[in-house]
Amino acid sequence: MSAPVPLELGITRSPGTSTPGKRVLLAEPRGYCAGVDRAVETVEKTLEKHGAPVYVRKEIVHNRHVVETLAEQGVVFVDETDEVPEGSVLVFSAHGVSPAVHDAAATRNLHTIDATCPLVTKVHQEAKRFARDDFDILLIGHEGHEEVEGTAGEAPDHVQLVDGPDAVDAVTVRDPSKVIWLSQTTLSVDETMTTVQRLREKFPQLQDPPSDDICYATQNRQVAVKAMAPECDLVIVVGSRNSSNSVRLVEVALGAGAKASYLVDYAREVDPAWLEGVETIGITSGASVPEILVRGVIDLLDEYGFHTVQSVTTANETLVFALPRELRDARH
């Protein structure tokens, strides 16, 4: 196989860029991030160790295929801990939970295994730290998202949700000199920074988090989409509608110049009408999407004459997170 051809700083593309006619640009990186990989493997190893049923609070990750596949193997997904029989095994999802949820599980004598993404745990620790220092914490995120509920639950008396730039006008703080912003890890980088700018105009002494809260994988997938979108008549994002980072990829593609962009869970959801008059299609997938679903879309497009597939690479991801301690012996 030929070596990748460098384009511009930080971007490489596989050979064949001069091929005329229909083609697919495949974003790299895409799909599973380290936190999702860890969470899904945590549930699989818990099943191996304890047997079915294993209970999971909420969806382990926001992907329909993953949830349905695990359910077929004996995983029972619940909304709250009081739905879990006393003494059972309960896994907390990658999005994290509040201390109140941990307490509720303890009162039911549940054996809990925490699959929270370490990058989400980092935001939880930041919230606790700045609450101890009596800061007002402005948490940028989407109302009702599990990750936001978990982070806010670490310091409910100090955290105020800011759901996008339009929410800034309603924000009030006790002391403008003791204000910090944190964020949900799966947001659009651009929209988040727009919100931060608006907050800083209102609170000039607003402090930044100690390190980026938006996770590396979310940022990397958005950068890859931005690199290919200007050339695309259509960008197909594989991901579920309740996946924040997948929804953001559609928005990023459109903002970066793609003529159209749609979110699909499966190849069968691709509307042939989208392909009419289209020559270049970009494909990417959210951070909770297994590669088999992307391959399904590629195979479908091949049937419509899109035989040339070129990778557009903006980063290489090598990060791996250790499993929860009680499962580490089970990792192959």
Secondary structure, DSSP 8 states (H G I E B T S, - for coil): ----EE-STT-EE-S-TT--S-EEEEEES-S--HHHHHHHHHHHHHHHHH-S-EEEES-SSS-HHHHHHHHHTTEEEESSGGGS-TT-EEEE-TT---HHHHHHHHHTT-EEEE---HHHHHHHHHHHHHHHTT-EEEEES-TT-HHHHHHHHTSTTTEEEE-SGGGGGG---S-TTSEEEEE-TTS-HHHHHHHHHHHHHH-TT-B--SS--S-HHHHHHHHHHHHHGGG-SEEEEES-TT-HHHHHHHHHHHHTT-S-EEEESSGGG--GGGGTT--EEEEEE-TT--HHHHHHHHHHHHHTT--EEEEEES----------GGGGGG--
